[in-house]
Amino acid sequence: MKKNVFLLAFTAIALCSCKKESLRKMTVIRDCTGTYLRADGKDYHVCNDGLLSGYKDGVAVMANIRPVSECAEQNDRIVCMMLHQNEGWVQVTKVK
């Protein structure tokens, strides 16, 4: 009996601790400053923009993103001297 209770409690904790990725509808935005994903009127600068290379500007995608503090992948890129207001760097974890 104690073994079953322990197994049930362990299973419940394991299931609760699994973080499900929730995909959000976002729009791919491209300009000379980089690639962005727009959701709810806010643009997020995509660090790993290679994942979006097959998607055209303006197309809607389902994506999951997570914020990152810096983006080493973009350090060597030359961009234009234009300001693109954004909410910071994000890493795309999944895209459909």
Secondary structure, DSSP 8 states (H G I E B T S, - for coil): -HHHHHHHHHHHHHHHH------EEEEEEEETTEEEEEETTEEEEESSGGGGTTS-TT-EEEEEEEE-S--GGGTT----S-----S-EEEEEEE-
